[in-house]
Amino acid sequence: MGLLIDGKWHDQWYDTDKHGGEFVRESAQLRDWVTADGSPGPAGQPGLPAEADRYHLYVSLACPWAHRTLILRKLKGLDALVGVSHVSPLMLDQGWTYHRGEGASGDPINGVDYHRELYTLTDPHYTGRVTVPALWDKQGGRIVNNESAELLRMLNGAFDELTGNRLDFYPVDLRETIDAVNADVYDHINNGVYKSGFATDQKVYDKHVVALFEALDRMEARLAAHRYLAGEWLTEADIRLFTTLVRFDAVYHGHFKCNLKRIEDYPNLSNYLRELYQWPGIKETVDFDHIKRHYYYSHDTINPTRIVPKGPLLDLDRGHDRQRLPGQGIREKG
């Protein structure tokens, strides 16, 4: 995971020594919004209008943050409106690449070989981490936004008038609950696996891995009382948790030393994981080959041999006990 400094590439890992052994994630910098009519975003961000075939999503099939956007794109019926390209799972000294021989899709829009080129096309003097996902504006020739949480909100609403898809993953009356759950899940689970796995100090690792499993225990208890994380309706909170859960036993349990328990050991979380995996459209966004090859091969500071394990054997297609009742599922906008 390298970075650009004044537009120049540096193969530089996270400097955990500067933070006492802590992994500190950099905030996304490109934060314009796509809205239905081009009006400003919810916090006054510059807006661009939703248009068919104007935007292109650049992702990694291995990355949980990018995976969120792939799921929303699928469930909101945006396949024909918003194109997608994916990088190679092997993130090495040149960062994310579009090398087809390694499993990338290639880049039919800009023809770049390296994901970082999209950032320097946007800003020749860009300084920061080169991350996925990134939403590209073909008309403007630049990245609009590279913050996955904000991209979820855009995909949830900006294109509704073009698709007629009224599914709502961020209903107004559930937003306070969704935001509270998201905050807990992001800090302790989504990012918690990284804070555990990338820690370079024993006490730092101990702190974060305990916090991670305490948060998983909270989600297990929440799912004992609620159909989904925010109640009876599937929301963005569930999608944000799912992309970590689906990687947990395959990667985080072993590779990141998050091994107090497996998700399989949690009755509610494991059944909930299988339900979401089997939800129409979601399974096809999951690529375990990319997931395992990326983590085990790319992080040579953690796995210097770059051996990718055969296991564990996962059966996410088997039955679950979370059958939906009438009136449950995804809320539609009124």
N, C-alpha and C positions, 0 to 999 in steps of 0.2 A: 504494500500500500504506500505508493509514493505521493509526492505533491509537487505542485508548480510554485515557483517563487519568481515573481515578475515574468511569468510566461515561460520559464525554463524548468525542465523536468529534473527532479531530484529523487532518486531511489532511496527514500528515507523512511524508516519505520517510526512508530510512535515513540516519543521520548518519555518513557515512564519514569526515568531517573529524575527528571525535572519536577515530577509530581509525587515523589516519595513512593514509587512503585505502582502508582495509580494509572489506569488507562483513562484518558480524558478525550471524549468525542468532540470534534469540531462542529460548530453549528453550520448549517447550510447558508450560503450567501446569496444565491440567485432566487429571488422571492416574488417575482411578478405573478399575477393571477390570470387565469382564463375564466371569464364569466360569460353568462348567456349573451349579454349585449355589449361587452367591452367596458362596462362600468368598473370602478375600482374594487379591489378585493375587500374582505370584511374589516381589515385594519387600515384601509386606505391605500393598499398596494396598487401600483400601476396595473391597469386591466387591459386584457386583450379579448376580442370576441370569439366565442366558440364557433368554429366553422368546420365543415366536413373536410377531411384530408388536408388540413392545415398543420396539424401537430403530429409529432412522432415521438414515441416513448422509447428511450434507451434504457435497458435493464440488464441485470445479471439474473439468471435463473437460480443461482446459488444464494443470492443475497436476500435476507428476510425483509429488508426495507423496500427493495424493488418488488419483491413478491406481493406485497400489499397492493401495489398499483396494478399488477397483472390480474389479481382477483377482482378488483373493482372494475377494471376494463371489461372483464368477461361478464360479470354479473349485471353490469349496466348496459350490456349490448353495444359496446363501442368498437368492436373488432373492425368494422368497415369504415369507421370514422377516424380512428386514431391508430396509426401504424405502430409496429413495435420491432425493435432489433435487440438481439442479446449478445453480450460479450462472451469470450471464452471463459471457462471456469478457472483457468490457470492464470492467476494474478501474480506475475513474477517481477523481474527488475524493471520492466517497462509498464507495469500497471495493467489495467484492464485493456484487452486487445480485441480486435474483430477478426482474428485469424481463423478462417474456416476449418483448417486442419486440426485445430484444437477443440472444435465444437462450437465456435461462434456462428452467428447467422450471417456475418458480414454486415456492411453498412451500405444499403442501397440509396440512402439519401445524400450523404456527403462523401462517401467513398473513403472514409478515414481508416487507418490501420489501428490507431490507438485512441482510446476513449478520451484521453487528455486533449486531443486535437479539437474536440468539440468545445472544450473550455477555452482554448486559445482562439478559436474562431469567434467565440462570444466576446472574449476580452484578451487581446494579445499580451496583456500584462497581468493576467490573472494570477493571484497568489492564494493557495489553499489546497486542501485535499481534493482529489479527483474521484468523485463518488457517483454511484448509481442509486436510485433512478434519476434520469434527467429528461425533462420534457422539452423537445425541440420545436421551435416555430419555423417552419419551412419558408414562410413569407418573409419573416424578419431575419432569418439566417442566424439564429442564436438560441441558447438555452433560456427558456422562460423561467423555469423553477426546478430546483434540485432538492427540495424538501418533501420527503415521502408523505408526511402527515398532511401537508397542505395539498399535495396532489390528490390524495384521497378525497378531500372535500370538493375539489374542482371536478373530479370525475363523477362524484355523487350528484352534482347538480347542473353544471354548466351546459351540458349537451342534451338535457331532457327534451327541449323543444324540437331538437333534430331527430331524436330516436323515438320519442313517445314513451320511453321507459321511465316509470314513475316510482320505482323502488327507492326507498329512502333509508340510507344507512346512518343518518345523523338527524333523527326526528327532533323537532324543537322541544317537545316536552320531556325528552330523555337526555338532552344535552348536558345538563349538570351531572347526571349520573355517569354518562359516557366519559366526560372530561375527567371526573375523579378516578374512574377505573383506568383510563388511559395513562394518567399520571403515575399511578402505582405500577402498572404493568410496564410502562416504558422504563422507569428508573430502576426497578428491581428485577424485571424478567427480560424484556427485549434487550436492554443495555446491560442488565445484570450478568448475563452469560458472558458478555465481552469483558466486563469489569473483573469477572472471576478468571476467565481464560487468558487475558492479556496481562494480568497482575504479575509483577516481578518482585514482589515482597510477600513473605508468608502471611504476615498479619493482614495485609491488604486483601490477599486472596481469601483468608479465613472470614474476614468481615463481609465480603461481598457474596461469597457462596452461601453463607448462613442467611443473609438477607434475601437472596434469590429463593431459597427453599421456604423461608417464612412467607414470601409472597405467593409462591405456588400453593402453599397450605391455605392461604386466604382465598385464592381462586377456587380451590377444591371445595372449601366451605361455601363459597358464594354459589357455586353450581349445584350444591345440594339444596339450596333454597330457591334458586332462580333457574328458569329454562335456559336463558343465555345471560351474559354478563350484566346487561342492563335491564333484564326482566324477561318478558315473553317474546321479544323481537330480536332477531339477529341484526347487529349493528356493526359499525366500523370497529368498535372495541373488540368484538370477537375475531374479526379479521386480523387485527393487530396482534392479538395473542396467538392466533393459530399459526402464523408464520414462524414463530419461535417454537411452539409446541411440536410442529411437524419435523423440525430439525433436531429436537432435543435428544431423543434416544439414539438417533443416527450419528450425531456429531458432538453436541455439547456435552453429553454425559461422559464421553471418553476423551475427546480432543481438548475440551476446555476444563476438564476435571470437575464437572458439575455432577458429581456421582454419589450424592447422598441418597438419591432415589432416581428411578426412571419415571417418565410420565406413565408408563405401563403400570407402575405401582400405585397410581392414584385412580381409584374407581371412577370418580366423576370426570376428571380431566381426560382420562384415556377414552372413555365412551364419547365424551364431547369432541375430542380430537377426531375420532373415527366418523362421527356424524358430519362434521364440517368437511373432512376430506372427501366424503361420499356425496356432498352437496353438488347438484348438477353444475358443472362448469369449473369447480375448484380443483378436482383431482388432476385435470389436464394441465394445470399451472404448476404442478409439483414435479420436479426433476431430481430424483435422488442421485443420479449419476453426477450431474453438475454440482449438487450440494456437497457430496462427499469428496469429489475430486478437488473442488475449490479449497475447502477447509484443510484437508489433510495434506494437499500438495503445495498450496500457496504459503502456508504459515510455517516456514522452515525454522523460525525461531522457537516454535513449539514442537514441531515434528521434523527434525533435521533429515531423517531418512526418506521423507516424502513417500512412505509406504501408505497406501490407501487400504484400510481394512475391508474384508469381505462382508462382515456383519455390521450391526446386528440384523437378524432376519425380522422384518416388520410385516405384519398383516393388517393393514389399515382398511382392508375391504371387508373384514369380518363384521358380524352384526354388532349392534350397539343397543343400549337400553334407553336412548333419548328420542323416542318416536314423537313426532310433532302431533299436536292436537289441532282440531279446527280452530282457525283464528290465530295460529302461531306461525312464525316464519319471518318474512321481511315486510315491514310496514310500507304501504304505498302513500305517496304524497296526496293530500286532499285537493 
